C-alpha cells in the first residue's frame, strides 16, 4: 500500500496544485476537516509559489513537502484562451501531468489528476461510462485528454472526470454559479441552453467523494465523479432560480451551438455507477446539488 492506516489517522500530507481555484479551495477545506496536512501550490498567495509551466518549480515543491498524495487541480479552463493559444493550453493542462506522473512512478506517490467531461458530443442526455468513445472537438478537450494520458503513465495515478460548480468569490472572475445568481438578482436576461447536457456536482460534494476514494487506498485508473443523472443547462438554471426564489427575466431559450463560435462538446453526462459501486453509496442528484449550493450561499451571506 502506498499509504498506511496511521497516515489516514490525520497526518496525510497532501500537495495541491491549483490551490487558489474554485476546486482548490473546496479541497483544502475538506482536507482540513479530515485532519490532513495540506500544502497549497499556486503562482501566488499559497504556502508554495509554483509556476506549473516550470518543471523545476514542480520538483522543488514536491521535494519540500514529501507528499503522500499529489492533487493536480491546476488548469486553463477558458475555452477561448485554449483555442487561441493551443501551446498555452498544453503547457498548463497537459505538460505538468507528464512531470508529476514521472515523479509519482519513481517515488510511488499517489497522483490525482483532475480532468474534465468535455469529451462527448451529439448524443443528447446519454450518460457516459469511463470507457465511452471520446470526441476531442476543441483545444481545451485535447489538452485535458493529453494530461490524462500523461498521468496514467504512472500506475499510481487516479484520473477524475467531472463537472464542478460552486463559488470562488474572486472579484472580477465569477464562476458559472456566481454569474447565474448575479444575473437573477439583477434581473439580467440569460441564455438557457436546452441542448447542453451535464452532470454538474457542487465542489463541496466532489471534494467529500474524492477524499472518500483516497481513503479506500489503491484506487487507480479513470473514474467519473459527478451528480447522479444528467440535466440540461436550462433545467439546472431553472431549478436553481426556484431554490433561490428568483424569477428568470425574459429567458432566451436557445441551442448552445447558436451562441458560440467555438465548437463545444454538448453531451457531457457522466455515468457515476463505477464510483458509486466502489464507495457503496449514491452520489447526489441535481436537486441535492442545488441544495448544497444554496446552503453554501447562505453560510457565506451571498
JOURSUL-V677857 format. One record per residue. PSI is psi in whole degrees, 0 to 359 (none if undefined). NEAR is the number of other C-alpha atoms within 12 Angstrom. D_LAST is the distance of its C-alpha to the last C-alpha in Angstrom with 1 decimal. Layout:
BEGIN
PSI;NEAR;D_LAST + PSI;NEAR;D_LAST
END
This chain:
BEGIN
146;15;43.0 + 341;28;40.9 + 142;26;38.9 + 162;18;40.4 + 326;15;39.2 + 322;14;39.0 + 327;23;36.4 + 347;26;34.3 + 352;15;34.6 + 356;20;31.9 + 28;22;33.3 + 133;32;32.8 + 119;33;32.3 + 127;42;29.8 + 120;44;29.7 + 112;45;26.7 + 137;48;27.0 + 35;41;23.9 + 340;37;21.9 + 353;32;19.4 + 177;36;18.2 + 311;33;15.6 + 320;38;18.2 + 319;37;19.7 + 319;33;16.8 + 320;35;16.7 + 318;40;20.5 + 313;37;20.5 + 317;28;18.4 + 321;26;20.7 + 316;36;23.8 + 320;23;23.1 + 327;18;22.4 + 359;25;25.8 + 16;19;27.5 + 165;28;28.4 + 112;30;28.9 + 133;36;26.8 + 116;38;27.7 + 139;39;25.4 + 128;38;27.1 + 177;31;25.9 + 322;22;27.2 + 165;17;25.6 + 12;15;23.3 + 176;24;24.5 + 325;22;27.4 + 125;29;29.6 + 122;26;29.7 + 135;31;30.9 + 111;25;31.7 + 349;39;32.0 + 351;29;34.6 + 108;21;36.8 + 326;22;38.7 + 319;17;39.7 + 316;23;36.2 + 312;36;35.4 + 320;30;38.6 + 317;23;38.2 + 317;31;34.8 + 320;34;36.3 + 323;18;39.3 + 323;18;37.3 + 326;25;35.1 + 62;24;37.7 + 154;35;35.0 + 329;36;35.6 + 136;43;32.9 + 127;49;31.7 + 120;46;28.6 + 98;46;28.5 + 8;45;25.0 + 134;42;25.8 + 152;41;26.0 + 108;33;26.2 + 352;33;24.3 + 114;23;24.5 + 322;28;27.3 + 317;20;28.7 + 317;20;29.1 + 319;27;30.9 + 321;25;33.1 + 335;17;34.0 + 77;19;34.7 + 328;24;35.8 + 317;20;37.2 + 319;26;33.8 + 316;34;32.3 + 317;33;35.2 + 330;29;34.9 + 316;35;31.2 + 342;42;31.1 + 305;40;34.7 + 317;32;36.8 + 326;43;34.8 + 329;47;35.2 + 324;34;38.9 + 315;35;39.0 + 322;47;36.9 + 323;38;39.0 + 316;27;42.2 + 320;33;41.0 + 316;35;39.7 + 313;23;43.2 + 323;16;45.1 + 2;23;43.3 + 47;24;42.3 + 134;36;38.6 + 123;43;36.1 + 126;49;34.3 + 116;44;31.2 + 115;49;30.6 + 120;45;27.3 + 214;44;28.4 + 179;43;27.3 + 10;46;28.0 + 51;38;29.3 + 2;41;32.8 + 142;35;33.6 + 151;32;34.5 + 25;24;36.3 + 31;22;36.3 + 228;22;33.5 + 29;25;31.6 + 149;25;33.8 + 131;31;32.6 + 124;37;34.0 + 170;26;35.5 + 339;29;35.7 + 4;18;39.2 + 151;22;38.5 + 133;15;39.9 + 140;24;37.7 + 117;25;37.6 + 100;23;36.6 + 352;24;35.8 + 175;31;34.1 + 328;35;34.1 + 310;41;30.7 + 319;39;32.2 + 316;32;35.5 + 322;37;34.1 + 323;46;31.9 + 322;35;34.9 + 320;30;37.1 + 321;41;34.7 + 311;39;35.1 + 320;27;38.9 + 313;33;39.0 + 319;41;37.0 + 358;33;39.3 + 348;27;42.4 + 131;30;41.5 + 354;28;42.4 + 25;35;39.6 + 143;41;36.8 + 123;40;34.1 + 128;42;32.5 + 120;42;29.3 + 137;44;28.5 + 171;43;25.0 + 101;38;22.2 + 146;41;18.9 + 152;39;15.4 + 202;37;12.0 + 143;36;9.7 + 329;30;11.5 + 51;22;9.4 + 118;14;12.7 + 129;10;13.3 + 358;9;15.5 + 67;15;15.4 + 146;20;12.7 + 174;25;13.3 + 314;26;14.5 + 319;35;11.4 + 322;28;9.2 + 317;26;12.2 + 313;35;12.5 + 319;33;9.1 + 319;21;9.8 + 321;25;13.3 + 315;28;12.7 + 318;20;10.8 + 13;15;13.6 + 42;18;16.3 + 145;19;17.6 + 138;20;20.3 + 149;28;19.9 + 125;29;22.7 + 111;29;22.8 + 118;28;25.2 + 351;27;27.4 + 23;32;29.5 + 108;38;27.0 + 136;37;26.7 + 171;46;24.7 + 62;44;24.1 + 144;48;20.5 + 143;43;19.2 + 144;43;15.9 + 328;39;16.5 + 317;38;16.3 + 318;38;18.9 + 314;41;20.9 + 322;36;21.1 + 312;29;22.4 + 318;36;25.0 + 313;39;26.0 + 331;33;26.9 + 322;24;28.7 + 317;31;30.8 + 320;38;31.4 + 346;30;32.6 + 333;21;35.1 + 136;26;37.0 + 41;23;39.0 + 115;29;36.8 + 172;27;37.6 + 205;28;37.6 + 130;33;35.0 + 142;38;32.4 + 130;44;29.7 + 109;49;26.4 + 186;49;24.3 + 163;41;23.4 + 114;35;26.4 + 186;31;27.6 + 150;35;26.8 + 153;36;24.9 + 159;31;24.8 + 325;34;21.8 + 309;28;22.4 + 322;26;22.3 + 313;35;19.2 + 321;40;17.2 + 319;31;18.8 + 322;27;18.0 + 315;33;14.3 + 319;30;14.3 + 317;19;16.3 + 324;25;14.1 + 1;27;11.0 + 50;15;13.7 + 155;21;13.9 + 141;24;17.2 + 118;29;18.3 + 118;20;20.2 + 58;14;23.6 + 146;21;22.9 + 106;18;25.4 + 122;24;27.0 + 170;19;28.7 + 141;20;30.0 + 334;27;28.3 + 345;20;31.8 + 340;18;31.9 + 2;18;28.9 + 140;16;29.6 + 349;13;32.6 + 134;22;32.0 + 129;25;33.5 + 143;33;30.8 + 137;33;31.2 + 353;36;30.0 + 79;36;30.8 + 18;44;28.6 + 135;43;28.8 + 129;42;29.4 + 117;35;31.7 + 12;39;30.5 + 328;24;33.5 + 314;27;35.1 + 324;35;32.2 + 317;23;31.8 + 320;16;35.5 + 316;25;35.4 + 337;24;32.7 + 23;15;33.9 + 161;16;30.8 + 145;22;28.9 + 163;34;25.8 + 146;29;22.7 + 176;24;23.1 + 315;32;20.7 + 326;29;19.4 + 326;26;18.8 + 314;37;16.9 + 322;34;14.6 + 318;26;14.4 + 320;29;13.5 + 322;35;10.6 + 315;30;9.4 + 318;20;10.1 + 321;26;8.5 + 319;23;5.0 + 317;14;6.2 + 326;11;7.8 + 355;12;5.4 + 29;9;3.8 + none;18;0.0
END
